[in-house]
Amino acid sequence: MVRKIIRDGIEILPLLLFIYLTKFLSFQRKVAIGGWLISWAIRANYKLKKRITQNLDLVMPYKTAVEKKEFVRRLGWFIGVTFIELIFNSEFQKIKNKFNYSENDLRPLIDANKKGKPIIIVSAHFGPWEAVRAVLKMHNLTAGALYKKNKNKFYEKLHLDAIKSGGEPIFSTGLSGTKQMVKYLKKGGIVAVMLDQAASDGEFFDFLGVPAKTATSIAKIALKLNALVVPSYAVRSRKNHSINIYFEEPIRHTTYQEMTSKLTKSIENRVVSDPEQWYWLHKRWKY
């Protein structure tokens, strides 16, 4: 126990130091500096680079060594900037002038919310994903979220507080959290979930050409509660750092397998379009 506390403290120290040293800087300056530092740290960490390249070798084996090196460089920057934006999520939520979206795409959500219908927003660790909840909040569609607790006890509070800045309530993964989420949805709540991580209790669905275990619980809950299911993503512009938020067509209720397949395909399409903006550090195909 003592060793873990010490290890957790050492791991979180650089981040706490960064937060302290940049507290008087503007949000954009924090993001720029923090993004560069994390990008450098990823490129300098052998284990992280290996995980990224192993994932690339699995689904994009045609990439050359030079292309993979450049990919890791660009990916590191995207990850770094997104991470710092999340840490300072309360500030990130306020940069409304950077968010581009179509209000027409929100119409199914607004109509469902007026009727008290449960809404599930399905996204992925792709781009600046918290922008999705920021736009929803701007239209009185505040979304709670399902999240996985962090193993580092010191980072856990920072992480949870950051997610709460985007909307509440927050539900932890697991049986207890899922039950609470279902109760909230039954009351007409809105919840945002990520569907791009490996799920030990899931089923195999094709993702980027390779079978990957994927959670089917979201589709099952949607069918049980007659919830509106909308895939949504935030994509960072490469030209002016603005953020484009997309709310796709609601997923039609069929079977949980077909719905999960369509959601997985939706995420896959985004990754194919902008591969550097997906979080390749996940062990997506570990099962």
Salt bridges, closest charged atoms under 4 A:
ASP8 OD2 - LYS4 NZ 2.73
ASP57 OD1 - LYS68 NZ 2.86
GLU70 OE2 - ARG73 NH2 2.47
GLU70 OE2 - ARG74 NH1 3.32
GLU85 OE1 - ARG236 NH2 2.89
GLU91 OE2 - LYS30 NZ 3.02
ASP111 OD1 - ARG107 NH1 3.37
GLU130 OE1 - ARG133 NH2 3.14
ASP161 OD2 - LYS157 NZ 2.76
ASP196 OD1 - HIS125 ND1 2.84
GLU248 OE2 - ARG270 NH2 3.07
GLU258 OE2 - LYS262 NZ 3.43
GLU268 OE1 - LYS265 NZ 2.66
ASP274 OD1 - ARG238 NH2 3.40
GLU276 OE2 - ARG74 NH2 2.50
GLU276 OE1 - ARG238 NH2 3.20
